[in-house]
Amino acid sequence: MVENAILTVPGFEKVYKTLQTQVVLKGQSKSTLQNYIRRIAGISLHFGKLPEQIDDDDINQYLTSLALDPGRHREVISNIWYMACGTITV
């Protein structure tokens, strides 16, 4: 998913490198980086644009699409938590 975002969303590789730097400087684990970047990649791929280009209406649309898919309930919960916390700035 991350590789796909790098190939298809212009500028996503810079987002990845910025996030990697932030995670390393905060002393967080490699798995933390992978979890964060997968979520960001999924959202970026869904909209075909970078995270800073996605507005609140876009996010609500994305979460609604996840919520309507019964097999993705857990993903909805974790994405809501992730977006609400906003712990990483890209």
C-alpha positions as CSV (number, residue, x, y, z in Angstrom):
1,M,0.0,0.0,0.0
2,V,2.8,2.5,0.9
3,E,4.7,1.7,-2.3
4,N,1.5,2.2,-4.3
5,A,1.0,5.6,-2.7
6,I,4.6,6.6,-3.5
7,L,4.1,5.6,-7.1
8,T,0.6,7.1,-7.6
9,V,0.2,10.1,-5.3
10,P,2.6,12.9,-6.3
11,G,4.7,14.0,-3.3
12,F,3.9,11.0,-1.1
13,E,7.5,9.9,-0.9
14,K,8.3,13.2,0.9
15,V,5.5,12.6,3.3
16,Y,7.0,9.2,4.0
17,K,10.5,10.6,4.6
18,T,9.1,13.4,6.9
19,L,7.1,10.9,8.9
20,Q,10.2,8.6,9.2
21,T,12.3,11.5,10.5
22,Q,9.6,12.4,13.1
23,V,9.2,8.9,14.3
24,V,13.0,8.4,14.7
25,L,13.5,11.7,16.5
26,K,10.7,10.8,18.9
27,G,12.3,7.4,19.6
28,Q,9.4,5.5,18.3
29,S,9.6,2.0,16.8
30,K,9.8,0.9,13.2
31,S,6.4,-0.7,13.7
32,T,5.0,2.6,14.8
33,L,6.3,4.1,11.5
34,Q,4.7,1.3,9.5
35,N,1.4,1.6,11.3
36,Y,1.2,5.4,10.8
37,I,2.4,5.4,7.2
38,R,0.0,2.6,6.2
39,R,-3.0,4.6,7.5
40,I,-1.8,7.8,5.8
41,A,-1.1,5.8,2.5
42,G,-4.6,4.3,2.6
43,I,-6.3,7.7,3.0
44,S,-4.0,9.3,0.4
45,L,-4.8,6.5,-2.1
46,H,-8.5,6.8,-1.4
47,F,-8.5,10.5,-2.4
48,G,-5.5,10.5,-4.7
49,K,-3.9,13.4,-2.8
50,L,-1.6,14.2,0.0
51,P,-2.8,14.4,3.6
52,E,-2.5,18.2,3.8
53,Q,-4.8,18.5,0.8
54,I,-7.6,16.4,2.5
55,D,-10.2,18.4,4.4
56,D,-12.7,17.5,7.1
57,D,-15.5,16.7,4.6
58,D,-13.1,14.3,2.8
59,I,-12.2,12.6,6.1
60,N,-15.9,12.2,7.1
61,Q,-16.6,10.7,3.6
62,Y,-13.7,8.2,4.0
63,L,-14.7,7.1,7.5
64,T,-18.3,6.7,6.4
65,S,-17.2,4.5,3.5
66,L,-15.3,2.3,6.0
67,A,-18.2,2.2,8.4
68,L,-20.6,1.0,5.7
69,D,-18.3,-1.9,5.0
70,P,-19.1,-4.5,7.8
71,G,-15.8,-6.2,7.4
72,R,-13.8,-3.1,8.2
73,H,-15.3,-2.1,11.6
74,R,-12.0,-2.4,13.4
75,E,-10.3,-0.3,10.8
76,V,-12.9,2.4,11.3
77,I,-12.3,2.6,15.0
78,S,-8.5,2.8,14.6
79,N,-8.7,5.4,11.8
80,I,-11.0,7.6,13.9
81,W,-8.6,7.3,16.9
82,Y,-5.6,8.1,14.6
83,M,-7.2,11.1,13.0
84,A,-8.5,12.4,16.3
85,C,-5.1,12.2,18.0
86,G,-3.2,13.8,15.2
87,T,0.1,12.9,16.9
88,I,2.1,13.1,13.7
89,T,2.5,16.2,11.6
90,V,3.4,15.7,7.9
